[in-house]
Amino acid sequence: MKNRVAKRGRQGVLGWLVIIGFSSFLLYHSVIATYNSETLSKSGIAATAVVVDVRRVGGKGIRRCTYSFEINNMGYAGKIDDDTLDLGDSVRILYLSKKPNINRALSDLQ
């Protein structure tokens, strides 16, 4: 009987640790995304990217567009959900000068 109680106690603690770990993971990524958006809004460099891929995602058929751009002969990419964009369209973006892989479409930041 004591073994069952001890086993349930360990499973309960393990369950809570998983929940706390997952919640911490989500909170961390939320804070990083907010920080990146604020930094881009304040000191991002404007550029123009080109839509290179358009796909329907999710049950509602949202159009996810992948855009690409070049900085110092290096290619970078980002994504935006927009039903009005097609292949080859231009997208205004902001990127961080020291980390161009951190970028957002200007419309996502407004």
C-alpha positions as CSV (number, residue, x, y, z in Angstrom):
1,M,0.0,0.0,0.0
2,K,2.8,2.4,0.9
3,N,4.5,1.7,-2.5
4,R,1.3,2.7,-4.4
5,V,1.1,6.0,-2.4
6,A,4.7,6.7,-3.0
7,K,4.5,5.9,-6.7
8,R,1.5,8.2,-7.1
9,G,3.3,11.0,-5.3
10,R,6.3,10.7,-7.6
11,Q,4.0,10.7,-10.6
12,G,2.2,13.8,-9.3
13,V,5.5,15.6,-8.8
14,L,6.8,14.6,-12.2
15,G,3.5,15.8,-13.8
16,W,3.9,19.2,-12.1
17,L,7.5,19.4,-13.2
18,V,6.5,18.8,-16.8
19,I,3.7,21.4,-16.6
20,I,6.1,24.0,-15.0
21,G,8.8,23.2,-17.5
22,F,6.5,23.6,-20.5
23,S,5.0,26.8,-19.0
24,S,8.5,28.2,-18.5
25,F,9.4,27.3,-22.1
26,L,6.4,29.2,-23.4
27,L,7.0,32.2,-21.2
28,Y,10.7,32.4,-22.3
29,H,9.8,32.3,-26.0
30,S,7.0,34.9,-25.5
31,V,9.4,37.3,-23.7
32,I,12.1,36.8,-26.4
33,A,9.5,37.5,-29.2
34,T,8.3,40.6,-27.4
35,Y,11.9,41.8,-26.9
36,N,12.8,41.2,-30.6
37,S,9.7,43.1,-31.7
38,E,10.4,46.1,-29.5
39,T,14.0,46.2,-30.6
40,L,13.0,46.0,-34.2
41,S,10.5,48.8,-33.7
42,K,13.1,51.0,-32.1
43,S,16.3,50.3,-34.0
44,G,15.4,48.0,-37.0
45,I,16.7,48.8,-40.4
46,A,14.1,49.0,-43.2
47,A,14.5,46.8,-46.3
48,T,12.4,45.3,-49.0
49,A,12.0,41.5,-49.3
50,V,10.5,39.4,-52.0
51,V,7.8,36.7,-51.5
52,V,9.3,33.4,-52.6
53,D,6.7,30.9,-51.3
54,V,3.0,30.9,-50.5
55,R,1.2,28.1,-48.7
56,R,-2.1,27.5,-47.1
57,V,-1.7,26.4,-43.5
58,G,-4.1,25.4,-40.7
59,G,-7.8,24.5,-40.9
60,K,-8.9,27.9,-41.9
61,G,-6.5,28.0,-44.9
62,I,-4.4,31.0,-43.8
63,R,-1.9,31.9,-46.4
64,R,1.7,31.8,-45.0
65,C,4.2,33.6,-47.2
66,T,7.9,33.2,-47.0
67,Y,10.0,36.2,-48.0
68,S,13.7,36.5,-48.6
69,F,16.2,39.3,-48.7
70,E,19.9,39.8,-48.9
71,I,22.2,41.8,-46.7
72,N,26.0,41.9,-47.5
73,N,25.6,39.1,-50.0
74,M,24.0,36.8,-47.4
75,G,20.5,35.5,-47.8
76,Y,17.9,35.7,-45.0
77,A,14.2,34.7,-44.8
78,G,11.1,35.3,-42.7
79,K,7.4,34.5,-42.7
80,I,4.2,36.5,-42.8
81,D,0.5,35.5,-42.8
82,D,-1.1,37.6,-45.5
83,D,-4.0,36.7,-47.9
84,T,-3.1,39.5,-50.3
85,L,0.5,38.6,-51.2
86,D,1.5,36.5,-54.1
87,L,4.8,35.1,-55.4
88,G,7.2,37.9,-56.4
89,D,5.4,40.6,-54.4
90,S,7.5,43.0,-52.3
91,V,7.3,43.1,-48.5
92,R,8.6,46.0,-46.4
93,I,10.6,44.5,-43.5
94,L,12.7,45.5,-40.5
95,Y,15.8,43.6,-39.5
96,L,18.5,44.0,-36.8
97,S,21.8,45.2,-38.2
98,K,23.9,42.7,-36.2
99,K,21.4,39.8,-36.5
100,P,19.5,40.1,-39.8
101,N,18.0,36.6,-39.1
102,I,15.8,38.5,-36.6
103,N,13.4,40.3,-38.9
104,R,9.7,41.0,-39.2
105,A,7.4,42.3,-41.8
106,L,6.6,46.0,-41.1
107,S,2.9,45.2,-41.2
108,D,3.3,42.7,-38.3
109,L,4.9,45.3,-36.1
110,Q,2.2,48.0,-36.6
